[in-house]
Amino acid sequence: MFNTISNYLKKPKLYAPSTGPFWDDEHISKGLLKAHLNPDWDAATRKHDFVDKSVKWIASIAPPVKYQKLLDLGCGPGIYAERFHKEGYHVTGIDFSKRSIDYAKRQSTRSESNIGYHYRNYLTIDYKEQFDVVTLIYCDYAVLSITDRLILLKKVYQALKPNSKFIFDVFTPRMRKAESHTWFYSEKGGFWSDKPHLCLESVYQYDDEDKTELTQTIVITEDAVNCYNIWDHFFTKEELISEVQPAGFSSYEFYGDIAGKEYTDDGETICAVLTK
C-alpha cells in the first residue's frame, strides 16, 4: 500500500482520472445528497434562499408563458427543477448521480409535478430544437475540459429552439486557489468513507492553455487507497465570450450572478445568458 500512496504524492498528469466514481459512489453520493438538501449550505447546491431568488430572476428574463420548456442540466435532486415547475415551466432534468435522480423522481411523484428526470451524462444529450431554456447552474460548466465544453455548447445549441436561451454561471479567476497540501483523519468515518480514513488533499495549478486547476483527495482506509480528481477552470468575461462565440449564439448578456446581480469586473462569478 505504501507504494500506491507514494505514487500519489506527486503532481498528476493533466486530466488523470479518479480511481472510482464520485457522483455515483455508494457512500459519497449520500453525503452529496445531504449537501444538496441542506437549505443553509453553499455546498452541492447553493443556499435555498438564493435558489429562490435565482429561479424568480430566470423566470423574469425568460417568462414561462413564452419560454415554456426548460431543460435543467446537472439538476441533482431537483432543488431548482421543482421551483421551475412551480413558476410554470415544463421541466426536464438530467443528472449523473443515480441517488439524486431517484430522490428527484420520488419528490416529483409526491408533488405531482410530472417533471421528466433522466439519469445520464449531459454530454450525451441529443435533443433537436426541443427547449426554450437550458440551465446549467452552480458553475458546472467550468469543471469540463475545453474539449467537453465545446461538445456541450454544440449540444445545447442544437437542443434549443430559435430565439431561446442558455443560462449558466462560472467562477472568475478571483476564486482560483493557491497550490497547497493538507491532510486530516476521520476516526469514525465521514464524507469520503464510512470507515476510519486518512485524507490527503492537494490543490494543483497547471500551465496549460486552459489554466486548469485540480483539487485532489486521496482517501486511505485500512484496506484501500482511492483518488478523486476534481478539475476546474475560471473565466473572465472576455474569455467566456471568445469561447462561446463559435457555437453560433446570436447575443450575449452577462450578470454578476445567476440571480441577476449587476456584472462587475471584480466579481467572483459570471452568469451568461446566451440567445440562439
Rosetta silent file (secondary structure, phi, psi, omega in degrees, C-alpha in Angstrom):
SEQUENCE: MFNTISNYLKKPKLYAPSTGPFWDDEHISKGLLKAHLNPDWDAATRKHDFVDKSVKWIASIAPPVKYQKLLDLGCGPGIYAERFHKEGYHVTGIDFSKRSIDYAKRQSTRSESNIGYHYRNYLTIDYKEQFDVVTLIYCDYAVLSITDRLILLKKVYQALKPNSKFIFDVFTPRMRKAESHTWFYSEKGGFWSDKPHLCLESVYQYDDEDKTELTQTIVITEDAVNCYNIWDHFFTKEELISEVQPAGFSSYEFYGDIAGKEYTDDGETICAVLTK
SCORE:     score description
SCORE:     0.000 S_00000001
   1 L     0.000  -32.200 -179.344    0.000    0.000    0.000 S_00000001
   2 H   -59.903  -41.627  179.429    2.913    2.336    0.708 S_00000001
   3 H   -63.052  -38.452  178.380    3.994    2.187   -2.949 S_00000001
   4 H   -62.427  -46.463 -179.797    0.421    3.021   -4.028 S_00000001
   5 H   -63.078  -44.117 -176.257    0.307    6.021   -1.707 S_00000001
   6 H   -62.255  -30.193  178.216    3.751    7.268   -2.763 S_00000001
   7 H   -65.131  -23.770 -179.351    2.627    7.301   -6.413 S_00000001
   8 L   -90.951   -2.828 -176.765    0.018    9.904   -5.471 S_00000001
   9 L   -90.150   31.357  175.505    2.481   12.208   -3.727 S_00000001
  10 L  -143.608  159.248 -176.942    3.395   13.958   -6.964 S_00000001
  11 L   -63.223  124.317 -178.509    1.521   16.194   -9.358 S_00000001
  12 L   -75.382  162.511  174.597   -0.653   14.056  -11.640 S_00000001
  13 L   -65.255  152.575 -179.937   -0.824   14.370  -15.404 S_00000001
  14 L   -56.350  128.869  179.345   -3.451   16.754  -16.729 S_00000001
  15 L    63.437   26.888  170.262   -6.907   15.153  -16.589 S_00000001
  16 L   -58.286  135.710 -175.442   -5.685   11.997  -14.894 S_00000001
  17 L   -77.039  160.309  169.459   -8.869   10.119  -13.950 S_00000001
  18 L   -69.512  163.741 -179.918  -10.131    9.306  -10.482 S_00000001
  19 L   -82.711  -13.926 -179.851   -9.769    5.688   -9.383 S_00000001
  20 L  -156.912  179.301 -179.701  -13.517    5.274   -8.958 S_00000001
  21 L   -67.344  150.370  173.977  -16.862    7.037   -9.337 S_00000001
  22 L  -107.365  -61.589 -176.762  -17.526   10.256   -7.418 S_00000001
  23 L   -62.109  -31.131 -175.124  -21.114   11.253   -8.196 S_00000001
  24 L  -108.703    8.159  175.573  -22.287    7.636   -8.109 S_00000001
  25 L   -60.703  135.443 -173.987  -20.128    6.251   -5.306 S_00000001
  26 L   -57.664  -39.268 -179.291  -22.443    4.390   -2.914 S_00000001
  27 L   -87.579  -48.960 -175.457  -21.179    6.258    0.157 S_00000001
  28 H   -60.196  -37.345 -178.332  -20.119    9.648   -1.265 S_00000001
  29 H   -62.979  -25.877  175.292  -23.446   10.115   -3.058 S_00000001
  30 H   -66.105  -44.511  178.612  -25.192   10.013    0.342 S_00000001
  31 H   -66.996  -36.266  177.735  -23.139   12.974    1.524 S_00000001
  32 H   -64.714  -42.444  178.706  -23.706   14.818   -1.739 S_00000001
  33 H   -63.991  -41.682  177.497  -27.473   14.372   -1.458 S_00000001
  34 H   -59.675  -41.182  179.418  -27.369   15.601    2.141 S_00000001
  35 H   -66.159  -41.794  176.494  -25.439   18.683    0.999 S_00000001
  36 H   -55.582  -43.653 -169.032  -27.951   19.355   -1.800 S_00000001
  37 H   -84.716  -13.920  179.634  -30.876   19.210    0.609 S_00000001
  38 L   -76.042  114.545 -173.819  -29.433   21.366    3.404 S_00000001
  39 L   -68.786  -14.299 -174.517  -31.019   24.807    2.838 S_00000001
  40 L  -107.550    6.428  179.127  -28.239   26.625    4.702 S_00000001
  41 L  -102.834  137.824  164.283  -25.179   25.167    2.940 S_00000001
  42 L   -94.095   70.899 -175.881  -23.404   26.601   -0.082 S_00000001
  43 L  -118.411 -112.578 -179.199  -22.275   23.105   -0.963 S_00000001
  44 L   -63.374  -34.304  172.101  -23.630   20.829   -3.708 S_00000001
  45 L  -124.341  150.153  175.933  -26.460   23.350   -4.176 S_00000001
  46 L   -66.903  165.948  178.007  -26.389   26.991   -3.156 S_00000001
  47 L   -53.489  141.989 -169.333  -28.358   28.115   -0.107 S_00000001
  48 H   -69.422  -23.425  174.935  -32.029   27.701   -0.844 S_00000001
  49 H   -68.414  -33.234  174.151  -32.924   31.346   -0.286 S_00000001
  50 H   -69.413  -39.811  177.683  -30.509   32.169   -3.136 S_00000001
  51 H   -56.701  -43.843  179.024  -32.078   29.382   -5.220 S_00000001
  52 H   -58.741  -46.254  179.756  -35.472   31.037   -4.749 S_00000001
  53 H   -64.934  -38.516 -179.351  -34.117   34.388   -5.963 S_00000001
  54 H   -63.595  -45.963 -179.871  -32.342   32.731   -8.865 S_00000001
  55 H   -63.976  -42.184  178.782  -35.465   30.938  -10.097 S_00000001
  56 H   -61.726  -40.999 -179.464  -37.552   34.141   -9.815 S_00000001
  57 H   -67.308  -44.698  178.480  -34.949   36.079  -11.803 S_00000001
  58 H   -59.579  -40.870  178.248  -34.692   33.438  -14.534 S_00000001
  59 H   -66.194  -23.263  179.510  -38.492   33.454  -14.805 S_00000001
  60 H   -80.215  -31.218 -179.250  -38.367   37.250  -15.206 S_00000001
  61 H   -94.083  -16.834  176.209  -35.916   37.203  -18.145 S_00000001
  62 L  -137.760   70.053 -172.776  -37.403   34.084  -19.743 S_00000001
  63 L   -58.791  132.986 -174.260  -41.056   34.108  -18.658 S_00000001
  64 L   -62.849  -20.166  176.192  -42.595   30.611  -18.832 S_00000001
  65 L   -64.982  -25.781  178.840  -45.664   31.886  -20.669 S_00000001
  66 L  -105.764  -40.688 -178.933  -43.297   32.445  -23.626 S_00000001
  67 L  -106.008   84.571 -165.978  -40.394   30.099  -22.808 S_00000001
  68 L   -80.616  -41.856 -171.267  -42.361   27.012  -21.807 S_00000001
  69 E  -100.474  122.827 -174.964  -39.975   24.064  -21.988 S_00000001
  70 E  -121.187  132.553  175.695  -36.912   24.116  -19.704 S_00000001
  71 E  -109.314  117.516 -179.182  -34.008   21.662  -19.579 S_00000001
  72 E  -102.737  103.522  179.780  -32.099   21.683  -16.264 S_00000001
  73 E   -83.569  138.124 -175.798  -28.641   20.121  -16.764 S_00000001
  74 L    66.151   43.841 -170.280  -26.955   18.820  -13.614 S_00000001
  75 L   -72.658  -13.456 -178.061  -30.309   19.006  -11.844 S_00000001
  76 L    57.019 -139.798 -178.649  -29.256   16.947   -8.802 S_00000001
  77 L   -83.318   13.635  173.343  -32.228   16.045   -6.592 S_00000001
  78 L    91.764   20.581 -178.802  -34.466   18.630   -8.250 S_00000001
  79 H   -58.677  -50.564  177.193  -33.977   21.654   -5.975 S_00000001
  80 H   -74.612  -42.420 -172.600  -34.186   24.084   -8.915 S_00000001
  81 H   -58.828  -42.763  179.209  -36.368   21.886  -11.104 S_00000001
  82 H   -63.467  -38.314  178.699  -39.264   21.753   -8.630 S_00000001
  83 H   -69.656  -38.907  175.429  -39.143   25.533   -8.274 S_00000001
  84 H   -59.800  -41.558  178.553  -39.039   25.969  -12.042 S_00000001
  85 H   -60.080  -43.730 -179.330  -42.158   23.809  -12.274 S_00000001
  86 H   -64.813  -26.359  176.708  -43.948   25.978   -9.710 S_00000001
  87 H   -75.805  -15.854  177.628  -43.104   29.040  -11.826 S_00000001
  88 L   116.986    3.109  178.145  -44.932   27.441  -14.745 S_00000001
  89 L   -79.199  152.992  165.697  -42.223   25.744  -16.813 S_00000001
  90 E   -92.385  112.535 -163.523  -42.484   22.256  -18.307 S_00000001
  91 E  -109.282  138.334  167.642  -39.261   20.843  -16.862 S_00000001
  92 E  -121.376  134.467 -179.517  -36.830   18.095  -17.852 S_00000001
  93 E  -122.567  139.906  179.362  -33.904   17.343  -15.534 S_00000001
  94 E  -130.024  134.573  177.189  -30.672   15.446  -16.238 S_00000001
  95 E  -153.825  154.759 -176.625  -28.013   14.378  -13.740 S_00000001
  96 L   -99.516   14.371  173.624  -25.216   11.816  -13.470 S_00000001
  97 L  -110.198  113.120 -178.747  -25.971   10.840   -9.856 S_00000001
  98 H   -62.865  -38.175 -179.946  -28.409    7.947   -9.670 S_00000001
  99 H   -62.774  -43.542  178.867  -29.113    8.631   -5.995 S_00000001
 100 H   -65.689  -42.489  179.881  -30.032   12.262   -6.700 S_00000001
 101 H   -65.756  -39.536  177.508  -32.193   11.361   -9.690 S_00000001
 102 H   -62.177  -40.931  177.124  -34.004    8.669   -7.695 S_00000001
 103 H   -63.594  -44.771 -179.184  -34.711   11.222   -4.966 S_00000001
 104 H   -61.096  -39.719  178.941  -35.919   13.763   -7.541 S_00000001
 105 H   -64.524  -40.371  178.534  -38.278   11.203   -9.087 S_00000001
 106 H   -64.439  -41.061  178.666  -39.793   10.400   -5.677 S_00000001
 107 H   -65.201  -38.290  179.248  -40.289   14.103   -4.981 S_00000001
 108 H   -64.431  -36.604  177.291  -41.904   14.600   -8.370 S_00000001
 109 H   -65.842  -43.864 -179.443  -44.350   11.804   -7.618 S_00000001
 110 H   -64.373  -41.425 -175.595  -45.226   13.328   -4.231 S_00000001
 111 H   -86.893   -7.958 -176.926  -45.671   16.832   -5.633 S_00000001
 112 L    56.507   36.490 -178.509  -47.358   15.610   -8.824 S_00000001
 113 L   -81.569  -18.961  177.491  -45.066   17.936  -10.758 S_00000001
 114 L    58.695   35.274  176.533  -44.621   15.438  -13.607 S_00000001
 115 L   -77.150  136.284  177.775  -41.005   16.512  -14.160 S_00000001
 116 E   -88.412  103.552 -179.959  -39.101   14.229  -16.530 S_00000001
 117 E   -99.450  139.126 -177.751  -35.900   13.222  -14.727 S_00000001
 118 E  -134.162  130.486  177.026  -33.180   11.274  -16.531 S_00000001
 119 E   -88.949  101.314  179.726  -30.063    9.586  -15.141 S_00000001
 120 L  -166.734  164.532  174.094  -27.384   10.261  -17.746 S_00000001
 121 L   -77.617  123.545 -175.506  -24.283   12.255  -18.620 S_00000001
 122 H   -69.489   -9.162  172.890  -25.463   15.530  -20.138 S_00000001
 123 H   -72.221  -10.950 -178.717  -22.620   15.384  -22.670 S_00000001
 124 H  -101.655    5.419 -178.783  -24.594   12.589  -24.350 S_00000001
 125 L   -65.172  153.279 -177.755  -27.852   14.501  -24.900 S_00000001
 126 L  -144.330   43.042  178.320  -29.139   14.595  -28.465 S_00000001
 127 L   -77.628  152.366  178.037  -32.193   16.876  -28.448 S_00000001
 128 L  -130.196  107.329  176.698  -33.067   18.901  -31.529 S_00000001
 129 L    48.337   51.595 -178.062  -34.855   22.259  -31.075 S_00000001
 130 L  -108.634  -15.755 -170.857  -36.973   20.985  -28.188 S_00000001
 131 E  -124.248  148.974  176.930  -36.344   23.540  -25.418 S_00000001
 132 E   -93.602  -26.123  177.666  -36.930   27.247  -24.833 S_00000001
 133 E  -140.671  137.122  168.828  -34.482   27.479  -21.912 S_00000001
 134 E  -123.102  131.195  178.180  -31.477   25.367  -20.906 S_00000001
 135 E  -118.656  146.733  173.130  -29.861   25.933  -17.493 S_00000001
 136 E  -142.361  100.780 -162.814  -26.549   24.715  -16.061 S_00000001
 137 L  -113.280  147.559 -179.934  -26.258   26.121  -12.552 S_00000001
 138 L    77.255   43.177  166.970  -23.536   26.415   -9.875 S_00000001
 139 L    63.455   26.349  176.595  -20.536   26.644  -12.168 S_00000001
 140 H   -65.481  -29.002 -178.848  -20.733   23.078  -13.519 S_00000001
 141 H   -53.790  -40.060 -171.167  -19.713   24.331  -16.961 S_00000001
 142 H   -80.943   -7.430  176.634  -16.169   25.000  -15.782 S_00000001
 143 H   -78.475  -11.100 -178.612  -15.464   21.514  -14.409 S_00000001
 144 L   -87.157  150.542  172.378  -15.323   20.286  -18.017 S_00000001
 145 L   -68.004  165.038  179.190  -12.241   20.305  -20.215 S_00000001
 146 H   -58.902  -37.861  178.742  -12.215   22.685  -23.175 S_00000001
 147 H   -61.039  -47.123 -178.999  -12.972   19.732  -25.466 S_00000001
 148 H   -71.626  -32.354  177.663  -16.035   18.734  -23.453 S_00000001
 149 H   -63.661  -40.759  179.439  -17.192   22.338  -23.049 S_00000001
 150 H   -68.482  -35.502  174.217  -17.265   22.772  -26.824 S_00000001
 151 H   -62.031  -45.886 -178.697  -19.179   19.495  -27.165 S_00000001
 152 H   -62.693  -45.352  179.122  -21.682   20.726  -24.591 S_00000001
 153 H   -57.015  -43.038  179.370  -22.124   24.118  -26.280 S_00000001
 154 H   -63.021  -42.645 -178.029  -22.857   22.382  -29.576 S_00000001
 155 H   -70.704  -37.866  177.076  -25.382   20.037  -27.975 S_00000001
 156 H   -65.715  -44.850  178.655  -27.119   22.831  -26.052 S_00000001
 157 H   -57.560  -42.877  179.612  -27.329   24.968  -29.178 S_00000001
 158 H   -65.712  -34.285 -176.925  -28.853   22.021  -31.024 S_00000001
 159 H   -75.349  -21.746 -175.254  -31.349   21.389  -28.190 S_00000001
 160 E   -86.159  144.852  170.612  -32.624   24.975  -28.176 S_00000001
 161 E   -74.480  162.195  173.997  -35.372   26.371  -30.352 S_00000001
 162 E   -57.007  142.668  179.796  -34.622   29.598  -32.277 S_00000001
 163 E    66.941   17.378  178.414  -34.601   32.706  -30.034 S_00000001
 164 E   -98.316  177.298 -165.875  -34.288   30.554  -26.905 S_00000001
 165 E  -127.887  141.350  169.747  -31.759   30.898  -24.076 S_00000001
 166 E  -110.070  119.737 -175.129  -28.844   29.063  -22.453 S_00000001
 167 E  -119.381  121.299 -179.597  -28.285   30.328  -18.883 S_00000001
 168 E  -153.330  165.812  179.846  -25.219   29.236  -16.881 S_00000001
 169 E  -130.616  158.242  179.121  -22.622   30.554  -14.456 S_00000001
 170 E  -140.357  159.577  172.056  -18.857   30.247  -13.957 S_00000001
 171 E   -85.461  150.081  176.264  -16.299   31.258  -11.367 S_00000001
 172 L   -93.856  169.232  179.727  -13.864   34.081  -12.147 S_00000001
 173 H   -57.904  -16.868  176.691  -10.080   33.963  -11.549 S_00000001
 174 H   -61.670  -22.297 -177.122  -10.697   35.529   -8.131 S_00000001
 175 H   -94.400    1.764  177.195  -11.790   32.073   -6.960 S_00000001
 176 L   -66.620  138.968 -178.162   -8.602   30.319   -8.056 S_00000001
 177 L   -94.988  157.407  170.414   -6.819   28.661   -5.128 S_00000001
 178 L   -78.534  151.760  175.597   -3.145   28.641   -4.269 S_00000001
 179 L   -62.736  141.370 -175.933   -1.356   25.317   -4.533 S_00000001
 180 E  -159.384  163.385  176.107   -1.478   23.505   -1.194 S_00000001
 181 E  -141.261  120.582  179.926   -1.173   20.156    0.572 S_00000001
 182 E  -136.922  168.920  177.082   -3.163   19.309    3.706 S_00000001
 183 E  -149.229  158.721  172.628   -4.400   16.218    5.500 S_00000001
 184 E  -154.956  158.190 -178.317   -6.956   15.137    8.095 S_00000001
 185 E  -118.683  129.430  177.213   -8.035   11.932    9.825 S_00000001
 186 E  -109.338  101.463 -173.982  -11.675   10.852   10.283 S_00000001
 187 L   -67.228  -33.102 -175.729  -11.714    8.323   13.100 S_00000001
 188 L  -108.721   15.419 -175.573  -15.416    7.498   12.778 S_00000001
 189 L    86.732  168.482 -178.153  -15.789    7.898    9.029 S_00000001
 190 L  -172.232 -148.053 -174.893  -17.130   10.917    7.178 S_00000001
 191 L   -59.364  -41.980 -170.742  -17.950   12.307    3.755 S_00000001
 192 L   -84.024  -23.567 -178.937  -15.340   10.300    1.851 S_00000001
 193 L  -160.546  149.184  175.571  -15.789    6.910    3.535 S_00000001
 194 L   -83.853   -3.439  178.021  -17.910    5.256    6.200 S_00000001
 195 L  -100.559  160.973  171.029  -14.726    3.673    7.582 S_00000001
 196 L   -55.687  135.362 -176.099  -11.946    5.382    9.551 S_00000001
 197 E  -153.861  155.010  174.584   -9.806    7.093    6.942 S_00000001
 198 E  -107.061  132.846  178.569   -6.959    9.484    6.283 S_00000001
 199 E  -113.155  127.758  171.484   -7.414   12.171    3.625 S_00000001
 200 E  -107.651  115.857 -175.916   -4.546   13.794    1.769 S_00000001
 201 E  -112.408  133.751  179.641   -5.826   16.890   -0.035 S_00000001
 202 E  -135.667  147.222  170.049   -3.886   18.829   -2.652 S_00000001
 203 E  -117.092  126.931  179.146   -4.573   21.745   -4.976 S_00000001
 204 E  -121.633  142.918  173.331   -2.518   21.858   -8.183 S_00000001
 205 E  -110.999  143.079 -177.964   -2.310   24.532  -10.867 S_00000001
 206 L  -118.217  147.918 -178.174   -1.439   23.728  -14.497 S_00000001
 207 L   -95.747   22.309  177.615    0.216   25.922  -17.115 S_00000001
 208 L   -70.809  170.029 -177.734   -1.873   24.563  -19.975 S_00000001
 209 L   -60.134  -27.088 -177.618   -3.711   26.965  -22.289 S_00000001
 210 L   -89.293   -2.122  178.309   -6.908   26.397  -20.272 S_00000001
 211 L    51.374   57.054 -172.926   -5.214   27.296  -16.922 S_00000001
 212 L   -76.197  144.781  174.071   -6.617   24.189  -15.281 S_00000001
 213 E  -118.383  140.670  176.681   -6.925   23.690  -11.528 S_00000001
 214 E  -121.705  129.883  166.280   -7.101   20.317   -9.781 S_00000001
 215 E  -107.833  114.328 -174.601   -8.434   19.588   -6.323 S_00000001
 216 E  -112.811  134.798  176.138   -7.263   16.085   -5.472 S_00000001
 217 E  -125.248  120.007  174.569   -8.320   13.977   -2.491 S_00000001
 218 E   -99.112  122.113 -176.132   -6.534   10.738   -1.626 S_00000001
 219 E  -110.714  116.375 -174.880   -8.662    8.616    0.723 S_00000001
 220 E  -113.774  116.776  173.004   -6.748    5.958    2.667 S_00000001
 221 L  -109.158 -178.262 -177.547   -8.574    3.289    4.660 S_00000001
 222 L   -61.988  -29.201 -173.343   -7.151    0.184    6.290 S_00000001
 223 L  -125.158    8.846 -177.644   -7.634   -1.846    3.117 S_00000001
 224 L  -157.218  156.097  172.502   -7.817    0.592    0.199 S_00000001
 225 E  -128.983  123.525  178.413   -6.469    3.777   -1.388 S_00000001
 226 E  -124.598  147.000 -178.555   -8.740    5.851   -3.628 S_00000001
 227 E  -122.398  129.685  178.616   -8.026    9.029   -5.551 S_00000001
 228 E  -120.826  118.034 -178.801  -10.652   11.621   -6.507 S_00000001
 229 E  -109.112  117.300  177.876   -9.655   14.307   -9.017 S_00000001
 230 E  -111.717  115.104 -175.688  -11.965   17.308   -9.405 S_00000001
 231 E   -96.159  150.882 -178.017  -10.910   19.615  -12.268 S_00000001
 232 E  -150.316  161.171  179.114  -11.890   23.267  -12.598 S_00000001
 233 L  -143.804  159.802 -174.414  -11.453   26.370  -14.776 S_00000001
 234 L  -134.840  148.315 -169.591  -12.013   30.101  -14.325 S_00000001
 235 L  -133.646  141.056  159.989  -13.147   32.787  -16.753 S_00000001
 236 L   -89.140  167.735  178.067  -13.064   36.481  -17.407 S_00000001
 237 H   -61.863  -39.800 -178.326  -15.960   37.867  -19.430 S_00000001
 238 H   -65.012  -41.321  178.244  -13.681   38.270  -22.446 S_00000001
 239 H   -65.429  -37.560  179.614  -12.510   34.658  -22.241 S_00000001
 240 H   -67.243  -43.303  177.478  -16.083   33.443  -21.954 S_00000001
 241 H   -59.627  -45.520 -179.381  -17.196   35.457  -24.992 S_00000001
 242 H   -59.963  -35.987 -177.673  -14.281   34.116  -27.012 S_00000001
 243 H   -76.004  -38.875 -173.690  -15.215   30.551  -26.102 S_00000001
 244 H   -86.465  -20.194 -177.040  -18.952   30.690  -26.779 S_00000001
 245 H   -54.336  -45.109 -177.946  -18.859   32.761  -29.994 S_00000001
 246 H   -64.165  -17.114 -179.231  -18.033   29.845  -32.325 S_00000001
 247 H   -70.085  -20.948  174.081  -21.119   27.944  -31.091 S_00000001
 248 L   104.473    4.299  179.006  -23.322   30.368  -33.054 S_00000001
 249 L   -63.241  144.087 -171.576  -25.369   32.144  -30.382 S_00000001
 250 L   -86.200  -26.215 -179.628  -26.728   35.461  -31.650 S_00000001
 251 E  -151.011  158.852 -175.710  -26.449   37.562  -28.486 S_00000001
 252 E  -136.229  136.174  171.313  -24.835   37.538  -25.035 S_00000001
 253 E  -127.880  146.485 -176.881  -25.756   39.133  -21.725 S_00000001
 254 E  -130.864  140.765 -178.220  -23.649   38.971  -18.573 S_00000001
 255 E  -133.516  165.975 -177.796  -24.534   39.355  -14.901 S_00000001
 256 L   -76.481  -21.898  173.442  -22.677   39.151  -11.605 S_00000001
 257 L  -158.338  178.607 -174.503  -24.501   36.006  -10.533 S_00000001
 258 L   -89.327   20.281  168.299  -27.315   33.738  -11.627 S_00000001
 259 L  -116.495   12.498  172.484  -29.840   35.758   -9.629 S_00000001
 260 L    91.803   12.332  176.784  -29.355   38.842  -11.822 S_00000001
 261 L   -59.425  144.854 -179.953  -26.771   40.829   -9.857 S_00000001
 262 L   -62.561  136.866 -179.932  -25.159   43.577  -11.934 S_00000001
 263 L   -71.381  137.221  170.230  -21.927   42.462  -13.589 S_00000001
 264 L  -136.344  158.825 -177.458  -18.641   43.976  -12.383 S_00000001
 265 L   -71.781  -14.758 -176.027  -15.053   43.163  -13.315 S_00000001
 266 L  -109.971   21.320 -179.598  -14.136   42.216   -9.737 S_00000001
 267 L   -80.053  168.813  179.607  -16.896   39.690   -9.014 S_00000001
 268 L   -92.060  -20.975  178.379  -16.487   36.045   -8.002 S_00000001
 269 E  -135.358  160.320  171.055  -18.957   34.676  -10.558 S_00000001
 270 E  -129.760  132.145  171.481  -20.280   35.495  -14.015 S_00000001
 271 E  -104.340  127.329  177.391  -23.709   34.491  -15.270 S_00000001
 272 E  -107.670  134.252  173.494  -24.025   34.226  -19.039 S_00000001
 273 E  -117.961  106.701 -177.982  -27.359   34.401  -20.866 S_00000001
 274 E  -104.219  132.581  179.559  -26.842   33.284  -24.452 S_00000001
 275 E  -109.104  131.735  179.791  -29.640   33.614  -27.010 S_00000001
 276 L   -75.699    0.000    0.000  -29.801   31.358  -30.047 S_00000001
